[in-house]
Every structure is written in C-alpha cells, then in structure tokens.
Amino acid sequence: MQVYQIRLKLYMLRDIKAEDILSKIAHYIDSTLMQEPEFQALHMGKGYKNYCFDMPWPLEQDKTYRTGKIYTLTIRTVDCKLGKFFSEKLHNAYTDDVKGLTAEIKMIPRRQIEKVYSLTPVIMKSDEGYWRPNMSIADFEKRLKVNLLKKYAQLNGEKPEEDFELFSLMEFSNQNPIACKYKQIKLLGDKLTLYIAENAVAQKLIYMALGTGIGENNSRGYGMLNYKWL
C-alpha cells in the first residue's frame, strides 16, 4: 500500500467563502470522476472512496478565496489508478467556480510517524447526531479505530485484530464543535492531534489514513491529516 499525493494549482473563477470551499472542491472532483465509467461507479457507489483533500492554501485573511487568484490544493489517495487519474485529469477540469492549472504527483514514503493532526475537521456521527452529547471519549476513540480498521479491510480484504494501541495521546484543538457545511445541513466536527503508538499495526493504519482521511465524509474534504515523522 502506498499513499499518493497530488498538488494541484487551482484558479478561482469566483469569490468563494472558506466555509463553502470544501463543497465547491468536492463538486469539482465529483464532476471529473463522472467523466470516467470506472470512477463514476466509485463516486456513485457506497463504501469508502479512499481519497481525501484539504482546503486550498493560502487562505486570505478575510477567509475568502478571490477571483483571479491561484491556490494550491492537496489531494491524497491510496489507490494508484485514482492518483494517476487525478494527476492527469484534474488540471484540465473546471466548474463554474474553479479551474485546474497544473498537477504534480508523488508518493509519501513510509517512515515512523510520531503524530498526525487534522487539517480539516474530523466528522464522527452517532445515531443522535454530534458525538459529544451521546458518546464518551473512550467510545469516540474506539469509533476512530474501528473506522480505520474497516477502511483497511476494504482495501486489503483482511482486518487486523482490534487488540492493539493506536495512539498514546489524543488532543482536541477546539473547545466548541466546528460547524461544517454538508449539502443543505451543517455537521459538527473537531480538530485533533494524535500521538501514534510505535507498534506495526498502528503505524500501518495511520500511514493509510494519510491517504484516506480519518472519521467520516473524507471525500467531502473532512478528516484530512498532516503528519510528523519521528
């Protein structure tokens, strides 16, 4: 398993507020996937999509992406064919909001990871909605772990045993939940830092998570991670 990273230069065709940018980027990616039958099925089907992306940077001080300016978008995936497709097609794609300009792809090397931190909010829903009023921290930690195990099982056809330490410490960067636009509603998410355990299973799952994201709604731009090696 390899994590592929695509750095894409984007030209803004309209002013877009930061709170709307992830949905605009998701539409841009979705419309490109729909042009290819194989990836059309990926987009339309259920299951994990195996890619994630962050907010374009740099972000203006007034939190508005400006018409006529160029920004950099980072997309990651653990799917080699999907990474190739993104790098070859997105720089020629456009919507009413954004236009691709150039794309560069590279592999993120596998090294011991000390910690990861979320670049975009991590979404974790319970049956009642936002997790905090309905779930303990221990339950939240378990859900994060199970989510990664399910992603790994979908990719590799096997699921590691759950009896291992994934991280030694979890820190929340936000005191209050972060409102995240999704379709016609707002989901609530959190910014996390995870200090990763040194065992092989934890390192394998977190390396995968660099390409898939953690939590839910990763193909909508949520749960994208940055990392620090040991």
Contacts in CASP RR format, 6 or more apart in sequence:
PFRMAT RR
TARGET T0000
AUTHOR 0000-0000-0000
METHOD contacts of the structure
MODEL  1
MQVYQIRLKLYMLRDIKAEDILSKIAHYIDSTLMQEPEFQALHMGKGYKN
YCFDMPWPLEQDKTYRTGKIYTLTIRTVDCKLGKFFSEKLHNAYTDDVKG
LTAEIKMIPRRQIEKVYSLTPVIMKSDEGYWRPNMSIADFEKRLKVNLLK
KYAQLNGEKPEEDFELFSLMEFSNQNPIACKYKQIKLLGDKLTLYIAENA
VAQKLIYMALGTGIGENNSRGYGMLNYKWL
1 78 0 8 1.000
1 155 0 8 1.000
1 156 0 8 1.000
1 204 0 8 1.000
1 207 0 8 1.000
1 208 0 8 1.000
2 78 0 8 1.000
2 80 0 8 1.000
2 107 0 8 1.000
2 108 0 8 1.000
3 76 0 8 1.000
3 77 0 8 1.000
3 78 0 8 1.000
3 107 0 8 1.000
3 108 0 8 1.000
3 207 0 8 1.000
3 208 0 8 1.000
3 210 0 8 1.000
3 211 0 8 1.000
4 76 0 8 1.000
4 77 0 8 1.000
4 78 0 8 1.000
4 79 0 8 1.000
4 80 0 8 1.000
4 82 0 8 1.000
4 83 0 8 1.000
4 105 0 8 1.000
4 106 0 8 1.000
4 107 0 8 1.000
4 108 0 8 1.000
4 211 0 8 1.000
5 74 0 8 1.000
5 75 0 8 1.000
5 76 0 8 1.000
5 105 0 8 1.000
5 106 0 8 1.000
5 107 0 8 1.000
5 108 0 8 1.000
6 74 0 8 1.000
6 75 0 8 1.000
6 76 0 8 1.000
6 77 0 8 1.000
6 83 0 8 1.000
6 86 0 8 1.000
6 87 0 8 1.000
6 90 0 8 1.000
6 103 0 8 1.000
6 104 0 8 1.000
6 105 0 8 1.000
7 72 0 8 1.000
7 73 0 8 1.000
7 74 0 8 1.000
7 103 0 8 1.000
7 104 0 8 1.000
7 105 0 8 1.000
7 106 0 8 1.000
8 72 0 8 1.000
8 73 0 8 1.000
8 74 0 8 1.000
8 75 0 8 1.000
8 86 0 8 1.000
8 90 0 8 1.000
8 91 0 8 1.000
8 100 0 8 1.000
8 101 0 8 1.000
8 102 0 8 1.000
8 103 0 8 1.000
9 70 0 8 1.000
9 71 0 8 1.000
9 72 0 8 1.000
9 73 0 8 1.000
9 91 0 8 1.000
9 100 0 8 1.000
9 101 0 8 1.000
9 102 0 8 1.000
9 103 0 8 1.000
10 56 0 8 1.000
10 70 0 8 1.000
10 71 0 8 1.000
10 72 0 8 1.000
10 73 0 8 1.000
10 98 0 8 1.000
10 99 0 8 1.000
10 100 0 8 1.000
10 101 0 8 1.000
11 68 0 8 1.000
11 69 0 8 1.000
11 70 0 8 1.000
11 98 0 8 1.000
11 99 0 8 1.000
11 100 0 8 1.000
11 101 0 8 1.000
12 65 0 8 1.000
12 66 0 8 1.000
12 67 0 8 1.000
12 68 0 8 1.000
12 69 0 8 1.000
12 70 0 8 1.000
12 71 0 8 1.000
12 97 0 8 1.000
12 98 0 8 1.000
13 67 0 8 1.000
13 68 0 8 1.000
13 94 0 8 1.000
13 95 0 8 1.000
13 96 0 8 1.000
13 97 0 8 1.000
13 98 0 8 1.000
13 99 0 8 1.000
14 67 0 8 1.000
14 96 0 8 1.000
14 97 0 8 1.000
15 64 0 8 1.000
15 65 0 8 1.000
15 66 0 8 1.000
15 67 0 8 1.000
16 24 0 8 1.000
16 64 0 8 1.000
16 65 0 8 1.000
16 97 0 8 1.000
16 98 0 8 1.000
17 63 0 8 1.000
17 64 0 8 1.000
17 65 0 8 1.000
18 55 0 8 1.000
18 59 0 8 1.000
18 63 0 8 1.000
18 64 0 8 1.000
18 65 0 8 1.000
19 63 0 8 1.000
19 179 0 8 1.000
19 181 0 8 1.000
20 181 0 8 1.000
21 55 0 8 1.000
21 56 0 8 1.000
21 65 0 8 1.000
22 55 0 8 1.000
22 120 0 8 1.000
22 180 0 8 1.000
22 181 0 8 1.000
22 220 0 8 1.000
22 221 0 8 1.000
22 222 0 8 1.000
23 181 0 8 1.000
23 182 0 8 1.000
23 183 0 8 1.000
23 220 0 8 1.000
24 95 0 8 1.000
24 97 0 8 1.000
24 98 0 8 1.000
25 53 0 8 1.000
25 55 0 8 1.000
25 56 0 8 1.000
25 73 0 8 1.000
25 98 0 8 1.000
25 221 0 8 1.000
26 219 0 8 1.000
26 220 0 8 1.000
26 221 0 8 1.000
27 95 0 8 1.000
27 97 0 8 1.000
28 90 0 8 1.000
28 93 0 8 1.000
28 94 0 8 1.000
28 95 0 8 1.000
28 97 0 8 1.000
28 98 0 8 1.000
29 53 0 8 1.000
29 75 0 8 1.000
29 86 0 8 1.000
29 90 0 8 1.000
29 219 0 8 1.000
30 43 0 8 1.000
31 93 0 8 1.000
31 95 0 8 1.000
32 86 0 8 1.000
32 89 0 8 1.000
32 90 0 8 1.000
32 93 0 8 1.000
33 39 0 8 1.000
33 40 0 8 1.000
33 42 0 8 1.000
33 43 0 8 1.000
33 85 0 8 1.000
34 40 0 8 1.000
34 43 0 8 1.000
35 89 0 8 1.000
36 85 0 8 1.000
36 89 0 8 1.000
38 81 0 8 1.000
39 82 0 8 1.000
39 85 0 8 1.000
42 49 0 8 1.000
42 82 0 8 1.000
43 49 0 8 1.000
47 154 0 8 1.000
48 150 0 8 1.000
48 151 0 8 1.000
48 154 0 8 1.000
48 212 0 8 1.000
48 218 0 8 1.000
49 218 0 8 1.000
49 219 0 8 1.000
50 77 0 8 1.000
50 78 0 8 1.000
50 79 0 8 1.000
50 82 0 8 1.000
50 151 0 8 1.000
50 154 0 8 1.000
50 155 0 8 1.000
50 211 0 8 1.000
50 212 0 8 1.000
51 75 0 8 1.000
51 76 0 8 1.000
51 77 0 8 1.000
51 78 0 8 1.000
51 79 0 8 1.000
51 82 0 8 1.000
51 83 0 8 1.000
51 86 0 8 1.000
51 211 0 8 1.000
51 212 0 8 1.000
51 218 0 8 1.000
51 219 0 8 1.000
52 75 0 8 1.000
52 76 0 8 1.000
52 77 0 8 1.000
52 211 0 8 1.000
52 212 0 8 1.000
52 213 0 8 1.000
52 218 0 8 1.000
52 219 0 8 1.000
52 221 0 8 1.000
52 223 0 8 1.000
52 224 0 8 1.000
52 225 0 8 1.000
53 73 0 8 1.000
53 74 0 8 1.000
53 75 0 8 1.000
53 76 0 8 1.000
53 221 0 8 1.000
53 224 0 8 1.000
54 73 0 8 1.000
54 74 0 8 1.000
54 119 0 8 1.000
54 120 0 8 1.000
54 221 0 8 1.000
54 224 0 8 1.000
55 119 0 8 1.000
55 120 0 8 1.000
56 65 0 8 1.000
56 71 0 8 1.000
56 72 0 8 1.000
56 73 0 8 1.000
57 71 0 8 1.000
57 72 0 8 1.000
58 71 0 8 1.000
59 65 0 8 1.000
60 66 0 8 1.000
65 71 0 8 1.000
70 101 0 8 1.000
74 224 0 8 1.000
75 83 0 8 1.000
75 86 0 8 1.000
75 90 0 8 1.000
76 108 0 8 1.000
76 210 0 8 1.000
76 211 0 8 1.000
76 213 0 8 1.000
76 224 0 8 1.000
77 83 0 8 1.000
77 86 0 8 1.000
77 211 0 8 1.000
77 212 0 8 1.000
78 155 0 8 1.000
78 208 0 8 1.000
78 211 0 8 1.000
78 212 0 8 1.000
83 105 0 8 1.000
84 105 0 8 1.000
86 103 0 8 1.000
86 105 0 8 1.000
87 103 0 8 1.000
87 104 0 8 1.000
87 105 0 8 1.000
88 103 0 8 1.000
90 100 0 8 1.000
90 103 0 8 1.000
91 100 0 8 1.000
91 101 0 8 1.000
91 102 0 8 1.000
91 103 0 8 1.000
92 100 0 8 1.000
93 99 0 8 1.000
93 100 0 8 1.000
94 100 0 8 1.000
108 207 0 8 1.000
108 210 0 8 1.000
110 207 0 8 1.000
111 229 0 8 1.000
111 230 0 8 1.000
112 198 0 8 1.000
112 203 0 8 1.000
112 229 0 8 1.000
112 230 0 8 1.000
113 196 0 8 1.000
113 203 0 8 1.000
113 206 0 8 1.000
113 207 0 8 1.000
113 227 0 8 1.000
113 228 0 8 1.000
113 229 0 8 1.000
113 230 0 8 1.000
114 195 0 8 1.000
114 196 0 8 1.000
114 228 0 8 1.000
114 229 0 8 1.000
114 230 0 8 1.000
115 193 0 8 1.000
115 194 0 8 1.000
115 195 0 8 1.000
115 196 0 8 1.000
115 227 0 8 1.000
115 228 0 8 1.000
116 193 0 8 1.000
116 194 0 8 1.000
116 196 0 8 1.000
116 206 0 8 1.000
116 209 0 8 1.000
116 210 0 8 1.000
116 214 0 8 1.000
116 225 0 8 1.000
116 226 0 8 1.000
116 227 0 8 1.000
116 228 0 8 1.000
117 173 0 8 1.000
117 191 0 8 1.000
117 192 0 8 1.000
117 193 0 8 1.000
117 194 0 8 1.000
117 225 0 8 1.000
117 226 0 8 1.000
117 227 0 8 1.000
118 173 0 8 1.000
118 190 0 8 1.000
118 191 0 8 1.000
118 192 0 8 1.000
118 193 0 8 1.000
118 214 0 8 1.000
118 223 0 8 1.000
118 224 0 8 1.000
118 225 0 8 1.000
118 226 0 8 1.000
119 223 0 8 1.000
119 224 0 8 1.000
119 225 0 8 1.000
119 226 0 8 1.000
120 221 0 8 1.000
120 222 0 8 1.000
120 223 0 8 1.000
120 224 0 8 1.000
121 178 0 8 1.000
121 180 0 8 1.000
121 189 0 8 1.000
121 190 0 8 1.000
121 191 0 8 1.000
121 222 0 8 1.000
121 223 0 8 1.000
122 144 0 8 1.000
122 189 0 8 1.000
122 190 0 8 1.000
122 191 0 8 1.000
122 192 0 8 1.000
122 214 0 8 1.000
122 215 0 8 1.000
122 222 0 8 1.000
122 223 0 8 1.000
123 180 0 8 1.000
123 187 0 8 1.000
123 188 0 8 1.000
123 189 0 8 1.000
123 215 0 8 1.000
123 216 0 8 1.000
123 217 0 8 1.000
123 222 0 8 1.000
123 223 0 8 1.000
124 131 0 8 1.000
124 140 0 8 1.000
124 143 0 8 1.000
124 144 0 8 1.000
124 147 0 8 1.000
124 189 0 8 1.000
124 190 0 8 1.000
124 215 0 8 1.000
124 216 0 8 1.000
125 131 0 8 1.000
125 187 0 8 1.000
125 216 0 8 1.000
126 134 0 8 1.000
126 135 0 8 1.000
127 134 0 8 1.000
128 134 0 8 1.000
129 188 0 8 1.000
130 177 0 8 1.000
130 187 0 8 1.000
130 188 0 8 1.000
130 189 0 8 1.000
131 139 0 8 1.000
131 140 0 8 1.000
131 143 0 8 1.000
132 177 0 8 1.000
135 143 0 8 1.000
137 170 0 8 1.000
141 166 0 8 1.000
141 170 0 8 1.000
143 215 0 8 1.000
144 166 0 8 1.000
144 214 0 8 1.000
144 215 0 8 1.000
145 162 0 8 1.000
145 166 0 8 1.000
146 162 0 8 1.000
147 214 0 8 1.000
147 215 0 8 1.000
147 216 0 8 1.000
148 166 0 8 1.000
148 205 0 8 1.000
148 206 0 8 1.000
148 208 0 8 1.000
148 209 0 8 1.000
148 214 0 8 1.000
149 159 0 8 1.000
149 160 0 8 1.000
149 162 0 8 1.000
149 205 0 8 1.000
150 159 0 8 1.000
151 208 0 8 1.000
151 209 0 8 1.000
151 212 0 8 1.000
152 159 0 8 1.000
152 160 0 8 1.000
152 204 0 8 1.000
152 205 0 8 1.000
152 208 0 8 1.000
153 159 0 8 1.000
155 208 0 8 1.000
160 201 0 8 1.000
160 204 0 8 1.000
160 205 0 8 1.000
161 201 0 8 1.000
164 197 0 8 1.000
164 199 0 8 1.000
164 201 0 8 1.000
164 202 0 8 1.000
165 197 0 8 1.000
165 199 0 8 1.000
165 202 0 8 1.000
166 194 0 8 1.000
166 196 0 8 1.000
166 197 0 8 1.000
166 202 0 8 1.000
166 205 0 8 1.000
166 206 0 8 1.000
167 194 0 8 1.000
167 195 0 8 1.000
167 196 0 8 1.000
167 197 0 8 1.000
167 202 0 8 1.000
168 195 0 8 1.000
168 196 0 8 1.000
168 197 0 8 1.000
169 194 0 8 1.000
169 195 0 8 1.000
170 192 0 8 1.000
170 193 0 8 1.000
170 194 0 8 1.000
170 195 0 8 1.000
171 192 0 8 1.000
171 193 0 8 1.000
172 190 0 8 1.000
172 191 0 8 1.000
172 192 0 8 1.000
173 190 0 8 1.000
173 191 0 8 1.000
173 192 0 8 1.000
173 193 0 8 1.000
174 189 0 8 1.000
174 190 0 8 1.000
174 191 0 8 1.000
177 188 0 8 1.000
177 189 0 8 1.000
177 190 0 8 1.000
178 188 0 8 1.000
178 189 0 8 1.000
178 190 0 8 1.000
178 191 0 8 1.000
179 186 0 8 1.000
179 187 0 8 1.000
179 188 0 8 1.000
180 186 0 8 1.000
180 187 0 8 1.000
180 188 0 8 1.000
180 189 0 8 1.000
180 222 0 8 1.000
182 217 0 8 1.000
182 220 0 8 1.000
187 217 0 8 1.000
187 222 0 8 1.000
189 222 0 8 1.000
192 214 0 8 1.000
194 206 0 8 1.000
196 202 0 8 1.000
196 203 0 8 1.000
196 206 0 8 1.000
197 203 0 8 1.000
206 227 0 8 1.000
209 225 0 8 1.000
210 225 0 8 1.000
210 227 0 8 1.000
212 218 0 8 1.000
213 223 0 8 1.000
213 224 0 8 1.000
213 225 0 8 1.000
214 223 0 8 1.000
214 225 0 8 1.000
215 222 0 8 1.000
215 223 0 8 1.000
216 222 0 8 1.000
217 223 0 8 1.000
218 224 0 8 1.000
END
